[in-house]
Amino acid sequence: MIDPMGLTVLLKSASLLLGGLITFYAFRAYNRTQARPLKLLSVGFGIVTLGALLGGVVDTFLVMTREWAITVESALAVIGFGVILYSLYAN
């Protein structure tokens, strides 16, 4: 039987790793090209990744309910995806 908590930790860790790599490579591309949309793209992915991290921190280390962890993660995901969407239209 698969332990749901262990699987959650594994998936969150993979999410943080992949989100961090996407943020890193998008920022590297911005440094190389100085294209503002790439900067916004890296910021957006950074916010989404930060949301995953902070959601885990709130759930694991703070004396708050799991609902607050989901709320923090979801709010930062919405903001980050909004920045990513804006980056697709920015000049």
C-alpha positions in Angstrom: 0.0 0.0 0.0 1.3 3.5 -0.9 1.5 5.9 2.0 -0.4 9.0 0.9 1.7 11.4 3.0 5.0 10.0 1.7 3.6 10.3 -1.9 2.6 13.9 -1.2 6.1 14.7 0.1 7.6 13.1 -2.9 5.3 14.9 -5.4 5.8 18.3 -3.6 9.6 17.8 -3.7 9.4 17.1 -7.4 7.2 20.1 -7.9 9.7 22.4 -6.1 12.6 21.0 -8.0 10.9 21.3 -11.4 9.5 24.8 -10.6 12.9 25.9 -9.4 14.6 24.7 -12.6 12.0 26.4 -14.8 12.4 29.6 -12.9 16.2 29.3 -13.1 16.3 28.7 -16.9 13.7 31.4 -17.6 15.8 33.9 -15.6 18.9 32.8 -17.4 17.2 33.3 -20.7 16.2 36.8 -19.6 19.8 37.6 -18.6 20.9 36.5 -22.0 18.3 38.3 -24.0 17.1 41.1 -21.7 13.6 40.3 -23.0 11.0 41.7 -20.5 8.5 38.8 -21.1 11.2 36.3 -20.1 11.7 38.2 -16.9 8.0 38.2 -16.2 7.8 34.5 -17.0 10.6 33.7 -14.5 8.9 35.8 -11.8 5.5 34.1 -12.5 7.0 30.6 -12.2 9.0 31.7 -9.1 5.7 32.8 -7.4 4.0 29.5 -8.2 7.0 27.6 -6.9 7.1 29.8 -3.8 3.4 29.1 -3.2 4.2 25.3 -3.2 7.0 25.8 -0.7 5.0 28.1 1.6 2.0 25.8 1.5 4.2 23.0 2.7 5.8 25.2 5.4 2.4 26.4 6.7 1.1 22.8 6.7 4.1 21.3 8.4 5.6 23.9 10.7 3.0 26.4 11.6 0.1 25.9 13.9 -2.6 26.4 11.3 -5.1 24.2 9.7 -4.4 22.4 6.4 -7.1 24.6 4.8 -4.8 27.6 5.4 -1.9 25.8 3.7 -4.1 25.1 0.6 -5.3 28.7 0.6 -1.7 30.1 0.7 -0.6 27.8 -2.1 -3.7 28.5 -4.2 -3.4 32.3 -3.8 0.2 32.3 -4.9 -0.6 30.0 -7.8 -3.3 32.4 -9.0 -1.0 35.4 -8.7 1.9 33.5 -10.4 -0.3 32.2 -13.3 -1.6 35.7 -13.7 2.0 37.0 -14.1 2.8 34.1 -16.5 -0.3 35.0 -18.6 0.7 38.6 -18.7 4.2 37.6 -19.8 2.8 36.0 -22.9 1.3 39.3 -24.0 3.9 41.7 -22.7 6.3 43.4 -25.2 
